[in-house]
Amino acid sequence: MTTLTLPPGPGYPLFLLHDDFVVPRACQQERPLLVLSDDETFWQSLLTAASNGGRKLVREHAPIGVPRILHLAKPAVVLLDLDLPSAAAWDAADSFLQDATCPPLLLLTSRSDQADFKTAIQAGSLIDKSECPARLLELADAKLESPGSVHRQQTAMQRSVIRWLKPCNWSAQVLPLRRFWGINE
C-alpha cells in the first residue's frame, strides 16, 4: 500500500481558512480594498501607502450603491468612513454588519475626542482616521488573516457599537407659541 504525504513547507501557510472555506492567501492579496470616503486627503494618503505596498484600492464616494460595487469589485476588506456628511454611512455600516457574506469591515472615524468614540477606538471596534495609512493597511491585512470565529465576534461588537453611537435623526419638537397660556388665568 502506498501512502501519499504532502511535503511540509509553503503549501500550508499559503492557505487561509475564512469562514467555512479555504481561500489562497495570494488571492486575498490580489483582491482590492474598497474605500467609502469623501475625505480627499485621507484618500490620497491611503492611495500612496497602498501603491507603495502593492495593494489595489477602489473608491466609492456615497455608500448608497454599495451592494452593486461589492458584487462587481469583490473587495477583500471594506474601509468605511463614518464621518460622511449624511447618516447614510451609519446605515450602510449597519446593513453591512447584518450581511453574513459581506467582507470584513473597518470602521473609520476622526471623532477620537469624544468619550464614547475614544472607548470604541481603544476597544478596536472603530479605527481613528489619523492613524498612519500604512498602519491602516496592516490592520486590513490582520483582519483578513483572522479566523472566522474572531471575525464573527468582531462583527457582533461592531454592530453593537454602530447602534450605540449612531447619531439620532429625531426631528426638533415644535413648541406652541403660547405654551403657558391659560395657566395663570
Backbone torsions as a table, in degrees:
resi	resn	phi	psi	omega
1	MET	NA	134.4	-179.3
2	THR	-107.6	132.2	176.7
3	THR	-110.8	142.7	179.7
4	LEU	-102.6	123.7	177.1
5	THR	-116.6	142.7	178.0
6	LEU	-87.2	134.8	179.9
7	PRO	-69.3	141.2	175.8
8	PRO	-71.0	156.3	177.9
9	GLY	139.7	-136.3	-168.4
10	PRO	-71.5	-12.8	-177.8
11	GLY	-66.4	-40.0	-176.1
12	TYR	-70.4	-49.4	-177.7
13	PRO	-74.1	-8.1	179.2
14	LEU	-77.2	-13.0	-177.8
15	PHE	-110.8	145.2	-178.5
16	LEU	-129.1	126.6	178.6
17	LEU	-81.7	117.1	-179.5
18	HIS	-125.1	116.7	-173.4
19	ASP	58.1	-110.9	-176.3
20	ASP	-118.5	17.0	179.7
21	PHE	-138.7	160.6	-177.8
22	VAL	-98.2	127.4	-179.8
23	VAL	-119.6	126.7	176.6
24	PRO	-60.1	134.9	-177.2
25	ARG	-61.6	-34.3	179.3
26	ALA	-63.8	-35.6	178.3
27	CYS	-66.7	-36.0	-179.8
28	GLN	-69.6	-31.8	177.5
29	GLN	-70.3	-27.7	-179.1
30	GLU	-78.5	-27.9	-179.2
31	ARG	-70.3	141.1	-176.0
32	PRO	-76.2	165.0	171.5
33	LEU	-99.1	132.7	179.5
34	LEU	-94.5	123.4	-179.6
35	VAL	-111.6	120.9	177.5
36	LEU	-108.9	95.4	-176.3
37	SER	-157.6	148.9	173.3
38	ASP	-103.9	-2.8	-177.4
39	ASP	-77.8	106.9	-174.4
40	GLU	-68.6	-41.0	-179.7
41	THR	-67.2	-39.3	176.3
42	PHE	-61.7	-44.5	-179.7
43	TRP	-61.9	-44.5	-178.4
44	GLN	-64.3	-42.4	179.6
45	SER	-67.7	-39.0	178.4
46	LEU	-69.0	-38.5	178.5
47	LEU	-64.5	-40.1	177.4
48	THR	-63.6	-46.0	179.1
49	ALA	-64.6	-38.2	-179.9
50	ALA	-68.6	-40.1	179.4
51	SER	-68.5	-33.1	175.0
52	ASN	-68.6	-32.2	-179.4
53	GLY	-92.6	-1.9	178.3
54	GLY	79.2	23.1	178.9
55	ARG	-100.9	150.6	176.2
56	LYS	-98.2	140.1	177.0
57	LEU	-124.0	143.9	172.9
58	VAL	-123.5	132.8	-177.8
59	ARG	-114.7	137.7	174.0
60	GLU	-129.9	133.8	-176.1
61	HIS	-80.7	-45.1	-176.6
62	ALA	-110.8	136.7	-179.2
63	PRO	-80.5	14.2	-175.2
64	ILE	-77.0	-44.3	-177.7
65	GLY	-95.3	28.7	-173.0
66	VAL	-69.2	-37.2	179.2
67	PRO	-56.3	-34.8	177.1
68	ARG	-67.6	-42.9	179.8
69	ILE	-66.1	-39.8	177.9
70	LEU	-60.6	-39.2	-179.8
71	HIS	-70.2	-39.2	-177.0
72	LEU	-79.3	-46.7	-174.3
73	ALA	-83.3	-26.4	-176.1
74	LYS	47.0	62.4	-175.8
75	PRO	-70.8	153.4	176.1
76	ALA	-75.7	-41.3	-179.0
77	VAL	-142.1	147.0	175.6
78	VAL	-110.1	126.2	174.8
79	LEU	-104.8	111.5	-174.6
80	LEU	-110.3	120.8	178.3
81	ASP	-84.7	116.0	-178.8
82	LEU	-82.9	-2.8	-178.6
83	ASP	-91.5	16.7	176.8
84	LEU	-63.7	152.1	-174.2
85	PRO	-61.6	-31.3	-178.6
86	SER	-101.5	172.4	178.2
87	ALA	-82.3	6.2	-178.4
88	ALA	-63.3	-32.6	178.9
89	ALA	-64.5	-39.6	179.5
90	TRP	-67.5	-40.9	177.6
91	ASP	-66.2	-39.5	178.2
92	ALA	-64.9	-41.8	178.2
93	ALA	-61.2	-42.8	179.2
94	ASP	-63.6	-42.0	-179.9
95	SER	-71.1	-36.2	175.7
96	PHE	-60.1	-45.5	-175.1
97	LEU	-70.9	-19.3	176.4
98	GLN	-85.4	-17.9	-178.3
99	ASP	-86.6	120.9	-177.9
100	ALA	-71.9	-22.3	-178.3
101	THR	-91.8	-0.4	-178.9
102	CYS	-70.6	141.1	176.3
103	PRO	-66.3	167.6	178.4
104	PRO	-55.5	147.3	-172.7
105	LEU	-122.3	128.6	172.1
106	LEU	-108.4	120.5	-178.4
107	LEU	-96.4	119.3	-174.8
108	LEU	-108.6	141.8	176.7
109	THR	-150.7	156.2	174.6
110	SER	-110.4	8.8	-177.7
111	ARG	-89.8	51.9	-177.6
112	SER	-78.3	-5.5	-179.8
113	ASP	-84.4	-17.2	179.0
114	GLN	-85.4	142.7	-171.8
115	ALA	-61.1	-46.2	-178.4
116	ASP	-65.6	-39.8	178.8
117	PHE	-68.2	-39.9	179.2
118	LYS	-61.6	-41.0	178.3
119	THR	-65.0	-42.5	178.9
120	ALA	-66.0	-34.4	176.9
121	ILE	-68.7	-42.5	178.3
122	GLN	-64.5	-32.6	179.0
123	ALA	-77.8	-15.7	178.8
124	GLY	93.1	4.7	178.7
125	SER	-78.8	-33.2	174.9
126	LEU	-118.0	158.7	179.0
127	ILE	-125.6	135.0	178.9
128	ASP	-73.3	129.4	-178.7
129	LYS	-67.7	-18.7	-179.1
130	SER	-78.4	-2.2	175.0
131	GLU	-59.2	156.2	175.4
132	CYS	-60.7	134.2	-179.2
133	PRO	-57.8	-34.3	176.9
134	ALA	-65.0	-35.9	177.3
135	ARG	-66.5	-38.5	177.2
136	LEU	-62.6	-39.4	177.6
137	LEU	-67.9	-35.1	175.0
138	GLU	-64.1	-40.5	177.9
139	LEU	-64.4	-36.7	177.1
140	ALA	-65.4	-41.8	177.8
141	ASP	-65.5	-39.7	178.0
142	ALA	-64.2	-37.0	177.9
143	LYS	-64.4	-37.1	178.4
144	LEU	-67.9	-35.5	-176.0
145	GLU	-84.4	-7.4	-179.5
146	SER	-73.2	144.6	178.8
147	PRO	-67.6	164.1	-176.8
148	GLY	-58.9	-37.3	-179.1
149	SER	-66.8	-39.2	177.7
150	VAL	-67.3	-40.1	178.4
151	HIS	-61.5	-42.7	179.0
152	ARG	-65.5	-39.5	179.2
153	GLN	-66.3	-42.7	178.3
154	GLN	-65.2	-37.3	178.1
155	THR	-63.4	-42.0	178.7
156	ALA	-63.8	-41.1	178.4
157	MET	-66.5	-42.3	178.5
158	GLN	-63.5	-38.2	179.5
159	ARG	-62.1	-43.4	179.9
160	SER	-69.4	-35.9	178.5
161	VAL	-66.7	-42.1	179.5
162	ILE	-61.8	-43.6	-179.2
163	ARG	-69.5	-29.4	180.0
164	TRP	-76.3	-42.1	-172.7
165	LEU	-94.0	-7.1	-176.8
166	LYS	-59.2	129.2	179.2
167	PRO	-63.2	141.4	179.3
168	CYS	-77.8	141.0	177.6
169	ASN	-112.8	42.9	177.9
170	TRP	-72.1	145.5	175.9
171	SER	-82.5	151.8	179.3
172	ALA	-68.3	137.0	-179.2
173	GLN	-74.0	130.2	-179.9
174	VAL	-87.1	121.2	179.4
175	LEU	-97.3	137.7	176.9
176	PRO	-67.4	152.7	-178.4
177	LEU	-64.3	-36.7	-177.8
178	ARG	-106.3	64.6	-174.0
179	ARG	-62.6	-40.4	-178.1
180	PHE	-102.9	14.9	-177.1
181	TRP	-67.7	126.6	177.0
182	GLY	95.6	-4.5	-178.6
183	ILE	-73.5	-43.8	-174.4
184	ASN	-96.4	16.4	-178.2
185	GLU	-98.7	NA	NA
